[in-house]
Amino acid sequence: MEQKETEKPKAPISDDAKKNGLIAALGYVWILCLVPLLLKRDSKFAQFHAKQGLVLFVIELVGWLIFWIPVIGWLLFIIVLVYAIMGIMNALQGNYWEMPYLGQWAKKLNI
């Protein structure tokens, strides 16, 4: 028997996401999260991703204190790297992707 795959219909990409996708993706690259935070204040899309990138950046800074611990440090590094890659990919595709666990902290930022 053949099973049909059910695909979730994708929402159309907003003009804001099309215009600011690349700069929103920069938000996940270490300190470059400040670029969309400061330069694209009028872009809801860029601000969304920049705030998540800022939370990730703060975790990276704190993580530097424990990166030298063999297992915990490596695990944190891998998690941060995966979140950054996922964030970049979703920003470039025009998606609002909330990072698991960390996205809720980003929503609370009032910058």
Biopython code that builds the backbone (N, CA, C, O; Angstrom):
import numpy as np
from Bio.PDB.StructureBuilder import StructureBuilder

atoms = [
    (1, "MET", "N", (0.835, -1.180, 0.000)),
    (1, "MET", "CA", (0.000, 0.000, 0.000)),
    (1, "MET", "C", (0.882, 1.245, 0.000)),
    (1, "MET", "O", (1.938, 1.291, 0.630)),
    (2, "GLU", "N", (0.430, 2.202, -0.694)),
    (2, "GLU", "CA", (1.175, 3.442, -0.817)),
    (2, "GLU", "C", (0.611, 4.477, 0.147)),
    (2, "GLU", "O", (-0.592, 4.736, 0.168)),
    (3, "GLN", "N", (1.500, 5.064, 0.945)),
    (3, "GLN", "CA", (1.057, 6.085, 1.884)),
    (3, "GLN", "C", (1.392, 7.457, 1.325)),
    (3, "GLN", "O", (2.483, 7.691, 0.806)),
    (4, "LYS", "N", (0.443, 8.337, 1.441)),
    (4, "LYS", "CA", (0.673, 9.703, 0.983)),
    (4, "LYS", "C", (1.294, 10.512, 2.115)),
    (4, "LYS", "O", (0.870, 10.444, 3.268)),
    (5, "GLU", "N", (2.296, 11.266, 1.748)),
    (5, "GLU", "CA", (2.906, 12.145, 2.734)),
    (5, "GLU", "C", (2.061, 13.408, 2.841)),
    (5, "GLU", "O", (1.691, 14.025, 1.842)),
    (6, "THR", "N", (1.774, 13.762, 4.064)),
    (6, "THR", "CA", (1.020, 14.994, 4.265)),
    (6, "THR", "C", (2.010, 16.113, 4.543)),
    (6, "THR", "O", (2.759, 16.076, 5.520)),
    (7, "GLU", "N", (1.998, 17.080, 3.688)),
    (7, "GLU", "CA", (2.888, 18.216, 3.851)),
    (7, "GLU", "C", (2.112, 19.381, 4.433)),
    (7, "GLU", "O", (1.001, 19.699, 4.008)),
    (8, "LYS", "N", (2.722, 19.993, 5.403)),
    (8, "LYS", "CA", (2.132, 21.163, 6.021)),
    (8, "LYS", "C", (2.315, 22.336, 5.062)),
    (8, "LYS", "O", (3.437, 22.618, 4.642)),
    (9, "PRO", "N", (1.230, 23.021, 4.711)),
    (9, "PRO", "CA", (1.385, 24.147, 3.790)),
    (9, "PRO", "C", (2.229, 25.248, 4.428)),
    (9, "PRO", "O", (2.036, 25.612, 5.588)),
    (10, "LYS", "N", (3.159, 25.763, 3.647)),
    (10, "LYS", "CA", (4.042, 26.806, 4.150)),
    (10, "LYS", "C", (3.389, 28.169, 3.982)),
    (10, "LYS", "O", (2.756, 28.466, 2.969)),
    (11, "ALA", "N", (3.566, 28.978, 5.005)),
    (11, "ALA", "CA", (3.066, 30.353, 4.935)),
    (11, "ALA", "C", (3.940, 31.128, 3.958)),
    (11, "ALA", "O", (5.144, 30.884, 3.877)),
    (12, "PRO", "N", (3.356, 32.044, 3.229)),
    (12, "PRO", "CA", (4.171, 32.831, 2.301)),
    (12, "PRO", "C", (5.199, 33.663, 3.072)),
    (12, "PRO", "O", (4.938, 34.133, 4.179)),
    (13, "ILE", "N", (6.354, 33.828, 2.467)),
    (13, "ILE", "CA", (7.422, 34.593, 3.099)),
    (13, "ILE", "C", (7.091, 36.081, 2.987)),
    (13, "ILE", "O", (6.767, 36.585, 1.912)),
    (14, "SER", "N", (7.179, 36.757, 4.105)),
    (14, "SER", "CA", (6.849, 38.189, 4.122)),
    (14, "SER", "C", (7.927, 38.992, 3.398)),
    (14, "SER", "O", (9.055, 38.534, 3.219)),
    (15, "ASP", "N", (7.552, 40.187, 2.993)),
    (15, "ASP", "CA", (8.518, 41.079, 2.347)),
    (15, "ASP", "C", (9.658, 41.414, 3.304)),
    (15, "ASP", "O", (10.812, 41.540, 2.892)),
    (16, "ASP", "N", (9.321, 41.557, 4.584)),
    (16, "ASP", "CA", (10.337, 41.842, 5.599)),
    (16, "ASP", "C", (11.369, 40.717, 5.650)),
    (16, "ASP", "O", (12.571, 40.976, 5.712)),
    (17, "ALA", "N", (10.896, 39.465, 5.625)),
    (17, "ALA", "CA", (11.806, 38.318, 5.670)),
    (17, "ALA", "C", (12.648, 38.227, 4.402)),
    (17, "ALA", "O", (13.835, 37.907, 4.468)),
    (18, "LYS", "N", (12.044, 38.506, 3.253)),
    (18, "LYS", "CA", (12.798, 38.471, 1.995)),
    (18, "LYS", "C", (13.896, 39.527, 1.990)),
    (18, "LYS", "O", (15.027, 39.269, 1.579)),
    (19, "LYS", "N", (13.542, 40.707, 2.450)),
    (19, "LYS", "CA", (14.469, 41.835, 2.409)),
    (19, "LYS", "C", (15.584, 41.711, 3.454)),
    (19, "LYS", "O", (16.714, 42.130, 3.202)),
    (20, "ASN", "N", (15.279, 41.146, 4.607)),
    (20, "ASN", "CA", (16.218, 41.146, 5.731)),
    (20, "ASN", "C", (16.704, 39.765, 6.151)),
    (20, "ASN", "O", (17.243, 39.609, 7.246)),
    (21, "GLY", "N", (16.524, 38.765, 5.300)),
    (21, "GLY", "CA", (16.932, 37.405, 5.645)),
    (21, "GLY", "C", (18.418, 37.266, 5.921)),
    (21, "GLY", "O", (18.812, 36.617, 6.890)),
    (22, "LEU", "N", (19.242, 37.866, 5.083)),
    (22, "LEU", "CA", (20.692, 37.742, 5.244)),
    (22, "LEU", "C", (21.172, 38.437, 6.516)),
    (22, "LEU", "O", (21.982, 37.885, 7.261)),
    (23, "ILE", "N", (20.682, 39.622, 6.758)),
    (23, "ILE", "CA", (21.111, 40.338, 7.967)),
    (23, "ILE", "C", (20.556, 39.662, 9.223)),
    (23, "ILE", "O", (21.189, 39.699, 10.278)),
    (24, "ALA", "N", (19.377, 39.046, 9.112)),
    (24, "ALA", "CA", (18.827, 38.294, 10.243)),
    (24, "ALA", "C", (19.696, 37.079, 10.537)),
    (24, "ALA", "O", (19.893, 36.724, 11.699)),
    (25, "ALA", "N", (20.218, 36.440, 9.493)),
    (25, "ALA", "CA", (21.105, 35.285, 9.667)),
    (25, "ALA", "C", (22.397, 35.691, 10.376)),
    (25, "ALA", "O", (22.958, 34.905, 11.139)),
    (26, "LEU", "N", (22.867, 36.907, 10.130)),
    (26, "LEU", "CA", (24.069, 37.400, 10.820)),
    (26, "LEU", "C", (23.868, 37.421, 12.329)),
    (26, "LEU", "O", (24.832, 37.338, 13.090)),
    (27, "GLY", "N", (22.631, 37.530, 12.755)),
    (27, "GLY", "CA", (22.328, 37.581, 14.177)),
    (27, "GLY", "C", (22.772, 36.356, 14.945)),
    (27, "GLY", "O", (22.888, 36.410, 16.169)),
    (28, "TYR", "N", (23.020, 35.267, 14.268)),
    (28, "TYR", "CA", (23.431, 34.030, 14.935)),
    (28, "TYR", "C", (24.942, 33.835, 14.931)),
    (28, "TYR", "O", (25.438, 32.821, 15.423)),
    (29, "VAL", "N", (25.677, 34.798, 14.377)),
    (29, "VAL", "CA", (27.130, 34.663, 14.281)),
    (29, "VAL", "C", (27.780, 35.534, 15.351)),
    (29, "VAL", "O", (28.052, 36.715, 15.131)),
    (30, "TRP", "N", (28.014, 34.949, 16.474)),
    (30, "TRP", "CA", (28.708, 35.526, 17.613)),
    (30, "TRP", "C", (28.308, 36.966, 17.880)),
    (30, "TRP", "O", (27.119, 37.223, 18.075)),
    (31, "ILE", "N", (29.215, 37.905, 17.901)),
    (31, "ILE", "CA", (28.911, 39.295, 18.257)),
    (31, "ILE", "C", (28.182, 40.041, 17.137)),
    (31, "ILE", "O", (27.687, 41.148, 17.348)),
    (32, "LEU", "N", (28.116, 39.442, 15.960)),
    (32, "LEU", "CA", (27.408, 40.078, 14.845)),
    (32, "LEU", "C", (25.908, 40.187, 15.099)),
    (32, "LEU", "O", (25.191, 40.796, 14.306)),
    (33, "CYS", "N", (25.426, 39.604, 16.196)),
    (33, "CYS", "CA", (24.014, 39.766, 16.560)),
    (33, "CYS", "C", (23.686, 41.240, 16.785)),
    (33, "CYS", "O", (22.526, 41.642, 16.699)),
    (34, "LEU", "N", (24.704, 42.041, 17.072)),
    (34, "LEU", "CA", (24.483, 43.471, 17.294)),
    (34, "LEU", "C", (24.164, 44.215, 16.000)),
    (34, "LEU", "O", (23.526, 45.267, 16.033)),
    (35, "VAL", "N", (24.604, 43.679, 14.860)),
    (35, "VAL", "CA", (24.364, 44.350, 13.578)),
    (35, "VAL", "C", (22.870, 44.502, 13.302)),
    (35, "VAL", "O", (22.411, 45.629, 13.111)),
    (36, "PRO", "N", (22.084, 43.410, 13.271)),
    (36, "PRO", "CA", (20.648, 43.603, 13.034)),
    (36, "PRO", "C", (19.941, 44.304, 14.200)),
    (36, "PRO", "O", (18.963, 45.023, 13.997)),
    (37, "LEU", "N", (20.443, 44.090, 15.421)),
    (37, "LEU", "CA", (19.821, 44.764, 16.566)),
    (37, "LEU", "C", (19.915, 46.280, 16.440)),
    (37, "LEU", "O", (18.979, 46.997, 16.797)),
    (38, "LEU", "N", (21.036, 46.762, 15.937)),
    (38, "LEU", "CA", (21.247, 48.208, 15.853)),
    (38, "LEU", "C", (20.844, 48.814, 14.513)),
    (38, "LEU", "O", (20.360, 49.945, 14.465)),
    (39, "LEU", "N", (21.040, 48.068, 13.421)),
    (39, "LEU", "CA", (20.801, 48.634, 12.090)),
    (39, "LEU", "C", (19.401, 48.381, 11.536)),
    (39, "LEU", "O", (18.933, 49.139, 10.687)),
    (40, "LYS", "N", (18.736, 47.350, 11.991)),
    (40, "LYS", "CA", (17.416, 46.989, 11.449)),
    (40, "LYS", "C", (16.345, 47.029, 12.534)),
    (40, "LYS", "O", (15.597, 46.068, 12.718)),
    (41, "ARG", "N", (16.281, 48.128, 13.235)),
    (41, "ARG", "CA", (15.321, 48.265, 14.330)),
    (41, "ARG", "C", (13.878, 48.246, 13.845)),
    (41, "ARG", "O", (12.974, 47.924, 14.615)),
    (42, "ASP", "N", (13.650, 48.585, 12.585)),
    (42, "ASP", "CA", (12.295, 48.614, 12.033)),
    (42, "ASP", "C", (11.848, 47.260, 11.479)),
    (42, "ASP", "O", (10.692, 47.106, 11.085)),
    (43, "SER", "N", (12.746, 46.287, 11.447)),
    (43, "SER", "CA", (12.429, 44.970, 10.896)),
    (43, "SER", "C", (12.095, 43.982, 12.013)),
    (43, "SER", "O", (12.965, 43.591, 12.791)),
    (44, "LYS", "N", (10.842, 43.591, 12.079)),
    (44, "LYS", "CA", (10.406, 42.619, 13.086)),
    (44, "LYS", "C", (11.150, 41.294, 12.900)),
    (44, "LYS", "O", (11.535, 40.647, 13.874)),
    (45, "PHE", "N", (11.345, 40.903, 11.648)),
    (45, "PHE", "CA", (12.018, 39.639, 11.332)),
    (45, "PHE", "C", (13.478, 39.665, 11.793)),
    (45, "PHE", "O", (13.931, 38.738, 12.464)),
    (46, "ALA", "N", (14.206, 40.712, 11.441)),
    (46, "ALA", "CA", (15.620, 40.817, 11.824)),
    (46, "ALA", "C", (15.766, 40.917, 13.340)),
    (46, "ALA", "O", (16.682, 40.328, 13.914)),
    (47, "GLN", "N", (14.879, 41.652, 13.986)),
    (47, "GLN", "CA", (14.933, 41.786, 15.440)),
    (47, "GLN", "C", (14.664, 40.447, 16.135)),
    (47, "GLN", "O", (15.316, 40.114, 17.124)),
    (48, "PHE", "N", (13.700, 39.682, 15.612)),
    (48, "PHE", "CA", (13.378, 38.370, 16.177)),
    (48, "PHE", "C", (14.620, 37.484, 16.195)),
    (48, "PHE", "O", (14.956, 36.899, 17.225)),
    (49, "HIS", "N", (15.294, 37.386, 15.064)),
    (49, "HIS", "CA", (16.471, 36.520, 14.970)),
    (49, "HIS", "C", (17.667, 37.106, 15.716)),
    (49, "HIS", "O", (18.453, 36.356, 16.294)),
    (50, "ALA", "N", (17.819, 38.419, 15.714)),
    (50, "ALA", "CA", (18.933, 39.048, 16.423)),
    (50, "ALA", "C", (18.817, 38.841, 17.932)),
    (50, "ALA", "O", (19.824, 38.629, 18.609)),
    (51, "LYS", "N", (17.603, 38.901, 18.457)),
    (51, "LYS", "CA", (17.409, 38.684, 19.893)),
    (51, "LYS", "C", (17.743, 37.248, 20.271)),
    (51, "LYS", "O", (18.341, 37.002, 21.319)),
    (52, "GLN", "N", (17.361, 36.305, 19.428)),
    (52, "GLN", "CA", (17.726, 34.914, 19.697)),
    (52, "GLN", "C", (19.244, 34.748, 19.603)),
    (52, "GLN", "O", (19.849, 34.038, 20.405)),
    (53, "GLY", "N", (19.847, 35.406, 18.624)),
    (53, "GLY", "CA", (21.301, 35.361, 18.489)),
    (53, "GLY", "C", (22.003, 35.969, 19.689)),
    (53, "GLY", "O", (23.062, 35.494, 20.098)),
    (54, "LEU", "N", (21.417, 37.018, 20.256)),
    (54, "LEU", "CA", (21.993, 37.647, 21.441)),
    (54, "LEU", "C", (21.959, 36.691, 22.629)),
    (54, "LEU", "O", (22.934, 36.596, 23.375)),
    (55, "VAL", "N", (20.855, 35.988, 22.811)),
    (55, "VAL", "CA", (20.764, 34.994, 23.888)),
    (55, "VAL", "C", (21.820, 33.913, 23.671)),
    (55, "VAL", "O", (22.490, 33.502, 24.618)),
    (56, "LEU", "N", (21.969, 33.459, 22.450)),
    (56, "LEU", "CA", (22.969, 32.444, 22.130)),
    (56, "LEU", "C", (24.378, 32.980, 22.391)),
    (56, "LEU", "O", (25.230, 32.254, 22.903)),
    (57, "PHE", "N", (24.625, 34.230, 22.046)),
    (57, "PHE", "CA", (25.927, 34.861, 22.269)),
    (57, "PHE", "C", (26.258, 34.923, 23.759)),
    (57, "PHE", "O", (27.387, 34.631, 24.152)),
    (58, "VAL", "N", (25.292, 35.297, 24.586)),
    (58, "VAL", "CA", (25.511, 35.352, 26.034)),
    (58, "VAL", "C", (25.836, 33.958, 26.567)),
    (58, "VAL", "O", (26.709, 33.807, 27.421)),
    (59, "ILE", "N", (25.142, 32.951, 26.071)),
    (59, "ILE", "CA", (25.428, 31.578, 26.493)),
    (59, "ILE", "C", (26.838, 31.174, 26.063)),
    (59, "ILE", "O", (27.535, 30.478, 26.801)),
    (60, "GLU", "N", (27.257, 31.606, 24.878)),
    (60, "GLU", "CA", (28.623, 31.330, 24.428)),
    (60, "GLU", "C", (29.641, 31.984, 25.361)),
    (60, "GLU", "O", (30.639, 31.362, 25.726)),
    (61, "LEU", "N", (29.392, 33.227, 25.744)),
    (61, "LEU", "CA", (30.319, 33.919, 26.642)),
    (61, "LEU", "C", (30.423, 33.206, 27.986)),
    (61, "LEU", "O", (31.522, 32.991, 28.498)),
    (62, "VAL", "N", (29.289, 32.845, 28.547)),
    (62, "VAL", "CA", (29.282, 32.105, 29.808)),
    (62, "VAL", "C", (29.911, 30.729, 29.595)),
    (62, "VAL", "O", (30.626, 30.219, 30.457)),
    (63, "GLY", "N", (29.635, 30.146, 28.445)),
    (63, "GLY", "CA", (30.173, 28.829, 28.127)),
    (63, "GLY", "C", (31.683, 28.783, 28.063)),
    (63, "GLY", "O", (32.288, 27.743, 28.324)),
    (64, "TRP", "N", (32.296, 29.903, 27.718)),
    (64, "TRP", "CA", (33.758, 29.925, 27.677)),
    (64, "TRP", "C", (34.360, 29.573, 29.029)),
    (64, "TRP", "O", (35.477, 29.062, 29.105)),
    (65, "LEU", "N", (33.631, 29.843, 30.076)),
    (65, "LEU", "CA", (34.115, 29.518, 31.413)),
    (65, "LEU", "C", (34.125, 28.013, 31.663)),
    (65, "LEU", "O", (34.917, 27.518, 32.465)),
    (66, "ILE", "N", (33.245, 27.289, 30.977)),
    (66, "ILE", "CA", (33.179, 25.839, 31.216)),
    (66, "ILE", "C", (33.584, 25.004, 30.002)),
    (66, "ILE", "O", (33.545, 23.775, 30.064)),
    (67, "PHE", "N", (33.973, 25.649, 28.900)),
    (67, "PHE", "CA", (34.384, 24.884, 27.721)),
    (67, "PHE", "C", (35.590, 23.989, 28.004)),
    (67, "PHE", "O", (35.770, 22.971, 27.337)),
    (68, "TRP", "N", (36.394, 24.348, 28.958)),
    (68, "TRP", "CA", (37.578, 23.550, 29.249)),
    (68, "TRP", "C", (37.244, 22.251, 29.976)),
    (68, "TRP", "O", (38.087, 21.357, 30.037)),
    (69, "ILE", "N", (36.049, 22.124, 30.525)),
    (69, "ILE", "CA", (35.627, 20.870, 31.163)),
    (69, "ILE", "C", (35.301, 19.887, 30.044)),
    (69, "ILE", "O", (34.397, 20.141, 29.248)),
    (70, "PRO", "N", (36.026, 18.764, 29.970)),
    (70, "PRO", "CA", (35.942, 17.888, 28.794)),
    (70, "PRO", "C", (34.549, 17.570, 28.266)),
    (70, "PRO", "O", (34.262, 17.938, 27.127)),
    (71, "VAL", "N", (33.701, 16.941, 28.979)),
    (71, "VAL", "CA", (32.431, 16.501, 28.413)),
    (71, "VAL", "C", (31.403, 17.631, 28.373)),
    (71, "VAL", "O", (30.745, 17.834, 27.353)),
    (72, "ILE", "N", (31.264, 18.352, 29.455)),
    (72, "ILE", "CA", (30.263, 19.415, 29.533)),
    (72, "ILE", "C", (30.564, 20.527, 28.538)),
    (72, "ILE", "O", (29.665, 21.009, 27.849)),
    (73, "GLY", "N", (31.807, 20.930, 28.464)),
    (73, "GLY", "CA", (32.197, 21.992, 27.539)),
    (73, "GLY", "C", (31.963, 21.616, 26.093)),
    (73, "GLY", "O", (31.457, 22.422, 25.312)),
    (74, "TRP", "N", (32.324, 20.405, 25.732)),
    (74, "TRP", "CA", (32.142, 19.952, 24.346)),
    (74, "TRP", "C", (30.662, 19.858, 24.000)),
    (74, "TRP", "O", (30.240, 20.244, 22.909)),
    (75, "LEU", "N", (29.887, 19.343, 24.936)),
    (75, "LEU", "CA", (28.450, 19.219, 24.707)),
    (75, "LEU", "C", (27.810, 20.598, 24.509)),
    (75, "LEU", "O", (26.990, 20.779, 23.609)),
    (76, "LEU", "N", (28.183, 21.558, 25.342)),
    (76, "LEU", "CA", (27.655, 22.915, 25.205)),
    (76, "LEU", "C", (28.064, 23.518, 23.866)),
    (76, "LEU", "O", (27.255, 24.170, 23.206)),
    (77, "PHE", "N", (29.307, 23.307, 23.463)),
    (77, "PHE", "CA", (29.787, 23.820, 22.178)),
    (77, "PHE", "C", (28.958, 23.253, 21.027)),
    (77, "PHE", "O", (28.580, 23.989, 20.116)),
    (78, "ILE", "N", (28.677, 21.963, 21.063)),
    (78, "ILE", "CA", (27.897, 21.319, 19.998)),
    (78, "ILE", "C", (26.473, 21.869, 19.971)),
    (78, "ILE", "O", (25.932, 22.138, 18.898)),
    (79, "ILE", "N", (25.871, 22.035, 21.132)),
    (79, "ILE", "CA", (24.504, 22.565, 21.202)),
    (79, "ILE", "C", (24.443, 23.984, 20.640)),
    (79, "ILE", "O", (23.548, 24.305, 19.860)),
    (80, "VAL", "N", (25.386, 24.826, 21.032)),
    (80, "VAL", "CA", (25.429, 26.208, 20.539)),
    (80, "VAL", "C", (25.624, 26.222, 19.031)),
    (80, "VAL", "O", (24.969, 26.990, 18.327)),
    (81, "LEU", "N", (26.514, 25.382, 18.533)),
    (81, "LEU", "CA", (26.778, 25.316, 17.095)),
    (81, "LEU", "C", (25.534, 24.874, 16.320)),
    (81, "LEU", "O", (25.210, 25.452, 15.283)),
    (82, "VAL", "N", (24.844, 23.860, 16.815)),
    (82, "VAL", "CA", (23.633, 23.369, 16.148)),
    (82, "VAL", "C", (22.550, 24.447, 16.146)),
    (82, "VAL", "O", (21.903, 24.670, 15.123)),
    (83, "TYR", "N", (22.347, 25.115, 17.280)),
    (83, "TYR", "CA", (21.357, 26.196, 17.339)),
    (83, "TYR", "C", (21.696, 27.315, 16.363)),
    (83, "TYR", "O", (20.815, 27.846, 15.687)),
    (84, "ALA", "N", (22.979, 27.672, 16.291)),
    (84, "ALA", "CA", (23.392, 28.744, 15.379)),
    (84, "ALA", "C", (23.137, 28.349, 13.928)),
    (84, "ALA", "O", (22.626, 29.154, 13.149)),
    (85, "ILE", "N", (23.484, 27.138, 13.563)),
    (85, "ILE", "CA", (23.270, 26.671, 12.183)),
    (85, "ILE", "C", (21.784, 26.625, 11.854)),
    (85, "ILE", "O", (21.370, 27.059, 10.779)),
    (86, "MET", "N", (20.982, 26.103, 12.774)),
    (86, "MET", "CA", (19.534, 26.042, 12.551)),
    (86, "MET", "C", (18.942, 27.449, 12.422)),
    (86, "MET", "O", (18.080, 27.691, 11.577)),
    (87, "GLY", "N", (19.404, 28.363, 13.258)),
    (87, "GLY", "CA", (18.924, 29.735, 13.191)),
    (87, "GLY", "C", (19.280, 30.403, 11.877)),
    (87, "GLY", "O", (18.447, 31.081, 11.276)),
    (88, "ILE", "N", (20.514, 30.216, 11.427)),
    (88, "ILE", "CA", (20.955, 30.790, 10.152)),
    (88, "ILE", "C", (20.122, 30.236, 9.002)),
    (88, "ILE", "O", (19.650, 30.988, 8.149)),
    (89, "MET", "N", (19.946, 28.925, 8.984)),
    (89, "MET", "CA", (19.176, 28.299, 7.901)),
    (89, "MET", "C", (17.743, 28.826, 7.871)),
    (89, "MET", "O", (17.222, 29.148, 6.803)),
    (90, "ASN", "N", (17.115, 28.912, 9.020)),
    (90, "ASN", "CA", (15.729, 29.382, 9.072)),
    (90, "ASN", "C", (15.613, 30.858, 8.720)),
    (90, "ASN", "O", (14.652, 31.256, 8.062)),
    (91, "ALA", "N", (16.557, 31.667, 9.139)),
    (91, "ALA", "CA", (16.528, 33.092, 8.790)),
    (91, "ALA", "C", (16.676, 33.268, 7.285)),
    (91, "ALA", "O", (15.972, 34.081, 6.686)),
    (92, "LEU", "N", (17.578, 32.520, 6.673)),
    (92, "LEU", "CA", (17.781, 32.630, 5.229)),
    (92, "LEU", "C", (16.566, 32.139, 4.437)),
    (92, "LEU", "O", (16.326, 32.590, 3.317)),
    (93, "GLN", "N", (15.803, 31.214, 5.024)),
    (93, "GLN", "CA", (14.603, 30.695, 4.364)),
    (93, "GLN", "C", (13.371, 31.548, 4.657)),
    (93, "GLN", "O", (12.293, 31.288, 4.123)),
    (94, "GLY", "N", (13.528, 32.562, 5.500)),
    (94, "GLY", "CA", (12.411, 33.452, 5.809)),
    (94, "GLY", "C", (11.474, 32.931, 6.876)),
    (94, "GLY", "O", (10.324, 33.365, 6.953)),
    (95, "ASN", "N", (11.944, 32.005, 7.706)),
    (95, "ASN", "CA", (11.105, 31.405, 8.741)),
    (95, "ASN", "C", (11.345, 32.042, 10.102)),
    (95, "ASN", "O", (12.473, 32.393, 10.450)),
    (96, "TYR", "N", (10.272, 32.184, 10.858)),
    (96, "TYR", "CA", (10.383, 32.556, 12.263)),
    (96, "TYR", "C", (10.536, 31.252, 13.032)),
    (96, "TYR", "O", (9.547, 30.562, 13.278)),
    (97, "TRP", "N", (11.755, 30.907, 13.413)),
    (97, "TRP", "CA", (12.019, 29.664, 14.132)),
    (97, "TRP", "C", (12.425, 30.003, 15.557)),
    (97, "TRP", "O", (13.425, 30.684, 15.784)),
    (98, "GLU", "N", (11.649, 29.528, 16.505)),
    (98, "GLU", "CA", (11.980, 29.770, 17.904)),
    (98, "GLU", "C", (12.871, 28.647, 18.410)),
    (98, "GLU", "O", (12.513, 27.472, 18.335)),
    (99, "MET", "N", (14.039, 29.023, 18.929)),
    (99, "MET", "CA", (14.972, 28.031, 19.455)),
    (99, "MET", "C", (14.349, 27.351, 20.671)),
    (99, "MET", "O", (13.816, 28.025, 21.553)),
    (100, "PRO", "N", (14.412, 26.024, 20.724)),
    (100, "PRO", "CA", (13.894, 25.332, 21.903)),
    (100, "PRO", "C", (14.607, 25.820, 23.172)),
    (100, "PRO", "O", (15.828, 25.974, 23.187)),
    (101, "TYR", "N", (13.853, 26.054, 24.199)),
    (101, "TYR", "CA", (14.305, 26.490, 25.518)),
    (101, "TYR", "C", (14.834, 27.928, 25.533)),
    (101, "TYR", "O", (14.527, 28.671, 26.465)),
    (102, "LEU", "N", (15.605, 28.335, 24.548)),
    (102, "LEU", "CA", (16.229, 29.657, 24.547)),
    (102, "LEU", "C", (15.345, 30.728, 23.921)),
    (102, "LEU", "O", (15.468, 31.907, 24.255)),
    (103, "GLY", "N", (14.466, 30.334, 23.027)),
    (103, "GLY", "CA", (13.608, 31.292, 22.339)),
    (103, "GLY", "C", (12.715, 32.071, 23.282)),
    (103, "GLY", "O", (12.426, 33.243, 23.040)),
    (104, "GLN", "N", (12.276, 31.432, 24.353)),
    (104, "GLN", "CA", (11.415, 32.125, 25.312)),
    (104, "GLN", "C", (12.168, 33.237, 26.041)),
    (104, "GLN", "O", (11.562, 34.239, 26.421)),
    (105, "TRP", "N", (13.471, 33.080, 26.241)),
    (105, "TRP", "CA", (14.269, 34.147, 26.850)),
    (105, "TRP", "C", (14.394, 35.318, 25.886)),
    (105, "TRP", "O", (14.343, 36.478, 26.293)),
    (106, "ALA", "N", (14.558, 35.005, 24.616)),
    (106, "ALA", "CA", (14.698, 36.054, 23.600)),
    (106, "ALA", "C", (13.423, 36.895, 23.511)),
    (106, "ALA", "O", (13.493, 38.105, 23.294)),
    (107, "LYS", "N", (12.267, 36.265, 23.677)),
    (107, "LYS", "CA", (10.995, 36.998, 23.623)),
    (107, "LYS", "C", (10.888, 38.027, 24.743)),
    (107, "LYS", "O", (10.216, 39.048, 24.593)),
    (108, "LYS", "N", (11.548, 37.758, 25.861)),
    (108, "LYS", "CA", (11.473, 38.653, 27.015)),
    (108, "LYS", "C", (12.389, 39.862, 26.881)),
    (108, "LYS", "O", (12.262, 40.823, 27.640)),
    (109, "LEU", "N", (13.310, 39.823, 25.920)),
    (109, "LEU", "CA", (14.218, 40.954, 25.725)),
    (109, "LEU", "C", (13.453, 42.137, 25.154)),
    (109, "LEU", "O", (12.745, 42.012, 24.155)),
    (110, "ASN", "N", (13.602, 43.257, 25.783)),
    (110, "ASN", "CA", (12.944, 44.476, 25.317)),
    (110, "ASN", "C", (14.025, 45.470, 24.906)),
    (110, "ASN", "O", (14.356, 46.403, 25.638)),
    (111, "ILE", "N", (14.554, 45.243, 23.730)),
    (111, "ILE", "CA", (15.674, 46.069, 23.240)),
    (111, "ILE", "C", (15.161, 47.002, 22.172)),
    (111, "ILE", "O", (15.929, 47.789, 21.619)),
]
sb = StructureBuilder()
sb.init_structure("model")
sb.init_model(0)
sb.init_chain("A")
sb.init_seg("    ")
for serial, (resi, resn, name, xyz) in enumerate(atoms, 1):
    if name == "N":
        sb.init_residue(resn, " ", resi, " ")
    sb.init_atom(name, np.array(xyz, "f"), 0.0, 1.0, " ", f" {name:<3s}", serial, name[0])
structure = sb.get_structure()
